Amino acid sequence: MKHPNNLKYTESHEWIRTESDGTITVGITDHAQDALGDLVFIELPEVGRKLAAEEACAVVESVKAASDVYAPAAGEVVAVNEAVVDAPGDLNKDPYAAWLFRIKPAAGFDAGKLLDAAAYQKSFS
């Protein structure tokens, strides 16, 4: 299973990429999509929604189960990836390209407090 070193991770299996404009892009990890199996439905938060850190804000559903996706930081949803709503299987093909949503994090967010790839791998191995 691959876990790119340029991303940060949560113990609840989200990946986070900090963008040049200060927003953070959020998706689910390869481990998460593999555990769920073939994804058939994605529900994303609405743009403009204010999120608390660790708040359930999206749902990914497979033929086996549904799973919540949690906000890795408090902040406001500034974009969602409608393409994955129309083609949920894209998350199975490449979960690191098929992002879910972007957040403008609240002041004080520190991505350095999230897991790096090695610590994330260790968290479930």
Buried (B, 14 or more C-beta within 10 A) or exposed (E): EEBEEEBBBBEBBBBBBBEEEEBBBBBBBBBBBEBBEEBBEBBBBEEEBEBEBEEBBBBBBBEEEEBEBBBBBBBBBBBBBEEBEEEBEBBBEEBBEBBBBBBBBBEEBEBEEBBBBEEBBEEEE
